[in-house]
Amino acid sequence: MNKRKRQIIQAARELFIKKGFNNTSIMDIIEAANISKGTFYNHFTSKNECLIAILEESREELVNARYQIASNKDTSDINLLINQIAMGFHLSRKQNFNEIFSTTFDSNDKDIKEIIEKHMVIEIDWLANRFVDIYGEKIRPISYECAIHTFAIIVFSLHFIHIATGVKVAPESIIKTALNRVIATIPNILETGDVVFNEEIVHALKSKVNSKKLSKDFIVKQLEGFVNQLTKNDSEKGVELANYLLDELKKPEEKLYVLEALISSFNSAFNNTSHQKEAKEISNAIWNYLNSKKPTSRN
């Protein structure tokens, strides 16, 4: 993603939070981003596409952050799951998603409704597979049931606590309670087969999930472009790490553990520099690639 596109996305994000999605016009975004009309349309055909880009960017950041904290850890550890779920709520608060969604959730726009629904189902699908990681294949037929009930308890509990107290509490304790409640019901559901979300409904939900996978060639080209723009004025350590990553990715059989060991340091090396956003984007792309290379893991 080039700098102009990031500039447009950032301007759109800030306006959607401040004015609401419906009250923000394309001209508002163009003025806030300090670009020409032609530049906007070179990257987006509508403000809907800006919102989709914001959601996709945030989803990728969350997926890869979850993968990163799970690296070299036991995926059946319930405390790891609690932290991974909590990351979604912390990211939502950090990026003010509630403010954005409040003006889009009831939208009659088909594209907007579809993208929001897709992201909700992706989150459910992720948690359903994490339940299988922890409790085994025997619960796969009810994994969506467990995931949806868990998120329902968490979301509504946080919402009503906020109504009652005006405070946005840390989600971890709520998540732990929600998981304990749902886990306690698993034996009964398995025995009785009494579910709300039957096979037909689960299949319909899964059909909405279409995860994007990046090829290694795409990442190599992106990283080559990044390395080529670096100069002697940039962090020596950052330049070195970028070249290490590039060399490893160019190998026919790259070592995944080497990439895992380098990514965080590479990303940190460019913090508070003009390259920070692109370095983060490349880091996310590599985490996404690593995740796709480990199909048995549901991090």
C-alpha positions as CSV (number, residue, x, y, z in Angstrom):
1,M,0.0,0.0,0.0
2,N,1.5,3.4,-1.0
3,K,1.7,6.4,1.2
4,R,-1.2,8.3,-0.5
5,K,-3.6,5.4,0.0
6,R,-2.6,5.2,3.7
7,Q,-3.1,9.0,3.9
8,I,-6.6,8.7,2.5
9,I,-7.5,5.8,4.9
10,Q,-6.3,7.7,7.9
11,A,-8.3,10.8,7.0
12,A,-11.4,8.7,6.3
13,R,-11.0,6.9,9.6
14,E,-10.8,10.2,11.6
15,L,-13.8,11.7,9.8
16,F,-15.9,8.6,10.2
17,I,-15.3,8.8,14.0
18,K,-15.8,12.5,14.2
19,K,-18.8,13.0,11.9
20,G,-20.1,9.5,11.4
21,F,-19.9,7.5,8.2
22,N,-23.2,8.8,6.7
23,N,-22.4,12.4,7.4
24,T,-18.9,12.2,5.8
25,S,-18.7,13.0,2.1
26,I,-15.9,12.1,-0.4
27,M,-15.1,15.8,-0.6
28,D,-14.6,15.8,3.2
29,I,-12.1,13.0,2.9
30,I,-10.3,14.7,-0.1
31,E,-10.0,18.0,1.9
32,A,-8.8,16.3,5.1
33,A,-6.3,14.1,3.2
34,N,-5.1,17.2,1.4
35,I,-5.2,15.5,-2.0
36,S,-6.9,16.1,-5.4
37,K,-10.1,14.5,-6.5
38,G,-8.2,12.5,-9.1
39,T,-5.8,11.1,-6.5
40,F,-8.8,9.9,-4.4
41,Y,-10.3,8.1,-7.4
42,N,-7.0,6.5,-8.3
43,H,-7.3,4.5,-5.1
44,F,-11.0,4.3,-4.2
45,T,-14.3,4.5,-6.2
46,S,-16.4,5.4,-3.1
47,K,-16.2,6.1,0.6
48,N,-17.6,2.5,1.0
49,E,-14.3,1.3,-0.2
50,C,-12.5,3.5,2.3
51,L,-14.5,1.8,5.1
52,I,-13.8,-1.7,3.7
53,A,-10.1,-0.8,3.6
54,I,-10.2,0.3,7.2
55,L,-11.9,-2.9,8.3
56,E,-9.6,-5.1,6.3
57,E,-6.5,-3.3,7.7
58,S,-7.7,-3.7,11.3
59,R,-8.8,-7.3,10.8
60,E,-5.3,-8.2,9.4
61,E,-3.7,-6.4,12.3
62,L,-5.8,-8.4,14.8
63,V,-5.2,-11.7,13.1
64,N,-1.5,-11.3,13.0
65,A,-1.2,-9.9,16.6
66,R,-3.1,-13.0,17.8
67,Y,-0.8,-15.2,15.8
68,Q,2.3,-13.4,17.2
69,I,1.3,-13.9,20.9
70,A,0.5,-17.6,20.2
71,S,3.9,-18.2,18.6
72,N,5.7,-21.1,20.4
73,K,2.8,-21.4,22.9
74,D,0.4,-24.2,23.7
75,T,-2.7,-23.3,21.7
76,S,-4.8,-25.4,24.1
77,D,-4.0,-23.0,27.0
78,I,-7.2,-21.2,28.0
79,N,-5.3,-18.2,29.3
80,L,-3.9,-17.7,25.8
81,L,-7.4,-17.8,24.4
82,I,-8.6,-15.2,26.9
83,N,-5.8,-12.8,25.9
84,Q,-6.4,-13.4,22.2
85,I,-10.1,-12.6,22.5
86,A,-9.3,-9.6,24.6
87,M,-7.1,-8.2,21.9
88,G,-10.1,-7.8,19.7
89,F,-11.9,-5.6,22.2
90,H,-8.8,-3.6,23.0
91,L,-8.2,-2.9,19.3
92,S,-11.8,-2.0,18.8
93,R,-11.6,0.6,21.6
94,K,-8.2,1.9,20.4
95,Q,-9.5,2.5,16.9
96,N,-12.9,3.7,18.0
97,F,-14.8,1.1,16.0
98,N,-18.0,1.6,18.1
99,E,-18.2,5.2,16.9
100,I,-17.8,4.1,13.3
101,F,-20.2,1.1,13.5
102,S,-22.9,3.2,15.3
103,T,-23.5,5.0,12.0
104,T,-23.1,2.1,9.7
105,F,-24.6,-1.0,11.3
106,D,-28.2,-0.1,10.4
107,S,-27.1,1.0,6.9
108,N,-29.3,0.0,4.0
109,D,-26.2,-0.1,1.8
110,K,-25.8,-3.7,0.7
111,D,-22.0,-3.5,0.4
112,I,-21.6,-2.0,3.9
113,K,-23.9,-4.6,5.4
114,E,-22.0,-7.4,3.7
115,I,-18.6,-6.3,4.8
116,I,-19.7,-5.8,8.5
117,E,-21.4,-9.2,8.5
118,K,-18.4,-10.8,7.0
119,H,-16.1,-9.5,9.7
120,M,-18.5,-10.6,12.4
121,V,-18.6,-14.2,11.0
122,I,-14.8,-14.3,10.5
123,E,-14.5,-13.6,14.3
124,I,-17.0,-16.3,15.1
125,D,-15.2,-18.8,12.8
126,W,-11.9,-18.0,14.4
127,L,-13.2,-18.6,17.9
128,A,-15.1,-21.8,16.8
129,N,-11.8,-23.2,15.6
130,R,-10.0,-22.2,18.8
131,F,-12.6,-24.1,20.8
132,V,-11.7,-27.2,18.7
133,D,-8.0,-26.5,19.4
134,I,-8.7,-26.7,23.1
135,Y,-11.5,-29.4,23.4
136,G,-10.8,-31.5,20.4
137,E,-12.6,-32.6,17.2
138,K,-15.6,-34.0,19.2
139,I,-16.9,-30.5,19.7
140,R,-16.5,-29.3,16.1
141,P,-20.3,-29.8,15.3
142,I,-21.1,-27.4,18.2
143,S,-18.1,-25.1,17.9
144,Y,-20.1,-22.3,16.3
145,E,-22.8,-22.6,19.0
146,C,-20.1,-22.2,21.6
147,A,-18.4,-19.3,19.8
148,I,-21.6,-17.3,19.3
149,H,-22.8,-17.8,22.8
150,T,-19.4,-16.7,24.2
151,F,-19.3,-13.5,22.2
152,A,-23.0,-12.8,23.0
153,I,-22.2,-13.0,26.8
154,I,-19.1,-10.9,26.5
155,V,-20.6,-8.1,24.2
156,F,-23.8,-7.7,26.2
157,S,-22.1,-7.9,29.6
158,L,-19.6,-5.1,28.6
159,H,-22.5,-3.1,27.1
160,F,-24.7,-3.2,30.1
161,I,-21.9,-2.6,32.6
162,H,-21.1,0.5,30.6
163,I,-24.8,1.6,30.7
164,A,-24.8,1.0,34.5
165,T,-21.5,2.6,35.4
166,G,-20.4,4.7,32.5
167,V,-17.1,2.8,32.7
168,K,-15.4,0.7,29.9
169,V,-14.1,-2.1,32.0
170,A,-11.2,-4.4,31.1
171,P,-12.6,-7.3,29.1
172,E,-10.4,-10.1,30.4
173,S,-12.5,-11.0,33.5
174,I,-15.7,-10.9,31.5
175,I,-14.2,-13.1,28.9
176,K,-13.0,-15.6,31.5
177,T,-16.5,-15.8,33.0
178,A,-18.2,-16.1,29.6
179,L,-15.8,-19.0,28.6
180,N,-16.5,-20.8,31.9
181,R,-20.2,-20.5,31.4
182,V,-20.1,-21.8,27.9
183,I,-17.6,-24.6,28.7
184,A,-19.9,-25.8,31.5
185,T,-22.7,-26.4,28.9
186,I,-20.6,-28.4,26.5
187,P,-21.3,-31.9,28.0
188,N,-25.0,-31.3,28.0
189,I,-25.1,-30.0,24.4
190,L,-23.0,-33.0,23.2
191,E,-25.4,-35.4,25.0
192,T,-28.7,-33.8,23.9
193,G,-27.7,-32.3,20.5
194,D,-29.9,-29.4,21.4
195,V,-28.5,-26.5,19.4
196,V,-29.7,-23.2,18.0
197,F,-27.2,-23.0,15.2
198,N,-27.7,-26.2,13.3
199,E,-25.6,-27.6,10.4
200,E,-27.5,-25.7,7.8
201,I,-27.1,-22.3,9.6
202,V,-23.4,-22.9,10.2
203,H,-22.9,-23.8,6.6
204,A,-24.6,-20.5,5.5
205,L,-22.4,-18.5,7.9
206,K,-19.2,-20.2,6.7
207,S,-20.1,-19.3,3.1
208,K,-19.6,-15.7,4.0
209,V,-16.0,-16.2,5.1
210,N,-13.4,-15.6,2.4
211,S,-10.0,-15.1,3.9
212,K,-7.4,-13.4,1.8
213,K,-4.0,-15.1,1.6
214,L,-0.9,-13.3,0.4
215,S,1.6,-15.1,-1.8
216,K,5.3,-15.1,-0.9
217,D,6.1,-13.4,-4.3
218,F,3.8,-10.5,-3.4
219,I,5.5,-10.0,0.0
220,V,9.0,-10.3,-1.6
221,K,8.2,-7.6,-4.1
222,Q,6.7,-5.4,-1.4
223,L,9.8,-5.8,0.8
224,E,12.1,-5.2,-2.1
225,G,10.4,-1.9,-2.8
226,F,10.7,-1.0,0.9
227,V,14.4,-1.9,1.0
228,N,15.2,0.1,-2.2
229,Q,13.8,3.3,-0.6
230,L,15.9,3.0,2.5
231,T,19.0,5.3,2.8
232,K,22.1,5.7,4.9
233,N,20.1,8.1,7.1
234,D,17.7,5.2,8.1
235,S,18.3,2.9,11.1
236,E,21.2,0.7,10.4
237,K,19.6,-2.1,12.4
238,G,16.4,-1.7,10.5
239,V,18.1,-1.9,7.1
240,E,20.0,-5.0,8.3
241,L,16.8,-6.7,9.5
242,A,14.9,-5.8,6.3
243,N,17.6,-7.4,4.2
244,Y,17.7,-10.5,6.5
245,L,14.0,-10.9,6.0
246,L,14.3,-10.4,2.3
247,D,17.1,-12.9,2.0
248,E,15.2,-15.5,4.0
249,L,12.0,-15.1,2.0
250,K,13.8,-15.5,-1.3
251,K,15.0,-18.9,-0.3
252,P,13.0,-21.8,-2.0
253,E,12.4,-23.3,1.5
254,E,12.4,-20.4,4.0
255,K,12.7,-21.2,7.7
256,L,9.5,-20.1,9.4
257,Y,11.2,-19.9,12.8
258,V,13.8,-17.5,11.4
259,L,11.0,-15.2,10.0
260,E,9.2,-15.4,13.3
261,A,12.3,-14.3,15.2
262,L,12.9,-11.3,12.9
263,I,9.5,-9.8,12.4
264,S,9.0,-8.0,15.7
265,S,12.5,-6.6,15.8
266,F,12.1,-5.4,12.2
267,N,8.8,-3.7,13.0
268,S,10.2,-2.1,16.1
269,A,13.2,-0.8,14.3
270,F,11.1,1.6,12.2
271,N,8.8,2.9,15.0
272,N,8.5,6.7,15.1
273,T,10.0,7.0,11.6
274,S,8.5,7.9,8.2
275,H,8.6,4.1,7.4
276,Q,6.6,3.0,10.4
277,K,3.3,2.3,8.7
278,E,4.8,0.5,5.7
279,A,7.0,-1.6,8.0
280,K,3.9,-2.5,10.1
281,E,2.1,-3.4,6.9
282,I,4.9,-5.7,5.7
283,S,5.1,-7.3,9.2
284,N,1.4,-8.1,9.1
285,A,1.8,-9.5,5.6
286,I,4.5,-11.8,6.8
287,W,2.6,-12.9,9.8
288,N,-0.4,-13.6,7.5
289,Y,1.9,-15.7,5.3
290,L,3.3,-17.6,8.2
291,N,-0.2,-18.3,9.5
292,S,-1.2,-19.7,6.0
293,K,1.9,-22.0,6.2
294,K,0.6,-23.6,9.4
295,P,-2.8,-24.8,8.4
296,T,-3.2,-27.1,11.5
297,S,-2.8,-24.1,13.9
298,R,-5.9,-21.9,14.6
299,N,-3.9,-19.1,16.2
